[in-house]
Amino acid sequence: MHSPMEKVKEKAEIDEDIVQMAAFAKAMSHPVRMYILMKLSKMNACCYSGDLAEELQVSPSTLSQHFKELKHVGLIQNHMELPYIKYCINQKNWERARTMFYSLFE
């Protein structure tokens, strides 16, 4: 079974960068995820998921799902410090996304 992005790519021979940019955009398409990315990118450090759950007033399970989506596309990464999980921007992919979106709006 092909994902929607794979189907589009097959039909139009879309460049891999465009497929990746669409995946980044989809992951960023929720206000909570945008907030998470903005917060982590401005911190220049990692933060614990529990801190953000309190700040955003969302349940830990809801926040975990948002982290999962961002991690799946590689915009963030986590570090286990049991019983806690720290999340950080994945600098390599963050720079890649920045460059891609800059070229889109250029």
C-alpha positions as CSV (number, residue, x, y, z in Angstrom):
1,M,0.0,0.0,0.0
2,H,1.4,3.4,-1.0
3,S,1.1,6.5,1.0
4,P,-0.6,9.5,-0.6
5,M,2.8,11.2,-1.1
6,E,4.2,8.1,-2.8
7,K,1.2,8.0,-5.2
8,V,1.7,11.6,-6.1
9,K,5.4,11.1,-6.6
10,E,4.8,8.1,-8.9
11,K,2.3,10.0,-11.1
12,A,4.2,13.2,-11.5
13,E,7.9,12.2,-11.0
14,I,8.1,14.7,-8.2
15,D,11.6,15.5,-6.8
16,E,12.4,13.8,-3.4
17,D,13.0,17.3,-1.9
18,I,9.4,18.3,-2.7
19,V,8.1,15.1,-1.1
20,Q,10.2,15.8,2.0
21,M,9.0,19.5,2.2
22,A,5.4,18.3,2.0
23,A,6.1,15.8,4.9
24,F,7.6,18.7,6.9
25,A,4.6,20.9,6.1
26,K,2.1,18.2,7.1
27,A,3.9,17.6,10.4
28,M,3.9,21.4,11.1
29,S,0.2,21.8,10.2
30,H,-1.1,21.8,13.8
31,P,-0.9,24.9,16.0
32,V,0.5,22.8,19.0
33,R,3.3,21.4,16.8
34,M,4.1,24.9,15.5
35,Y,4.3,26.1,19.1
36,I,6.6,23.2,20.1
37,L,8.9,23.9,17.1
38,M,9.0,27.6,17.8
39,K,9.7,27.0,21.5
40,L,12.5,24.4,20.9
41,S,14.1,26.5,18.2
42,K,14.2,29.6,20.3
43,M,15.5,27.7,23.4
44,N,18.6,26.4,21.6
45,A,18.3,23.6,24.1
46,C,16.2,20.5,25.0
47,C,13.2,20.5,27.2
48,Y,11.2,17.9,29.0
49,S,7.8,16.9,27.6
50,G,6.1,17.4,31.0
51,D,7.2,21.1,31.0
52,L,5.4,21.7,27.7
53,A,2.3,19.7,28.7
54,E,1.8,22.1,31.6
55,E,2.5,25.2,29.6
56,L,0.2,24.2,26.7
57,Q,-2.5,22.7,29.1
58,V,-2.8,19.5,27.1
59,S,-2.7,16.0,28.3
60,P,0.7,14.2,28.3
61,S,-0.8,11.6,25.8
62,T,-1.9,14.3,23.4
63,L,1.5,16.0,23.6
64,S,3.2,12.7,23.1
65,Q,1.3,12.3,19.8
66,H,2.4,15.7,18.6
67,F,6.0,14.9,19.5
68,K,5.6,11.6,17.6
69,E,4.5,13.4,14.4
70,L,7.4,15.8,14.6
71,K,9.9,13.1,15.4
72,H,8.6,10.9,12.6
73,V,9.6,13.5,9.9
74,G,12.9,14.2,11.7
75,L,12.2,17.8,12.9
76,I,12.9,16.9,16.5
77,Q,14.8,14.2,18.3
78,N,14.5,12.9,21.8
79,H,16.9,11.8,24.6
80,M,15.7,9.3,27.2
81,E,16.6,10.2,30.8
82,L,14.2,7.8,32.5
83,P,11.7,8.4,33.7
84,Y,11.8,11.6,31.5
85,I,12.1,12.3,27.8
86,K,13.9,15.4,26.6
87,Y,13.1,16.8,23.2
88,C,15.3,18.9,21.0
89,I,15.3,20.3,17.5
90,N,17.1,18.0,15.0
91,Q,19.5,20.7,13.8
92,K,20.4,18.9,10.5
93,N,16.7,18.5,9.4
94,W,15.7,21.9,10.8
95,E,18.3,23.5,8.6
96,R,17.1,21.4,5.6
97,A,13.5,22.5,6.2
98,R,14.5,26.1,6.6
99,T,16.4,26.1,3.3
100,M,13.5,24.3,1.5
101,F,10.9,26.7,2.7
102,Y,13.1,29.7,2.1
103,S,13.5,28.6,-1.6
104,L,9.7,28.1,-1.8
105,F,9.0,31.7,-0.7
106,E,12.0,33.3,-2.4
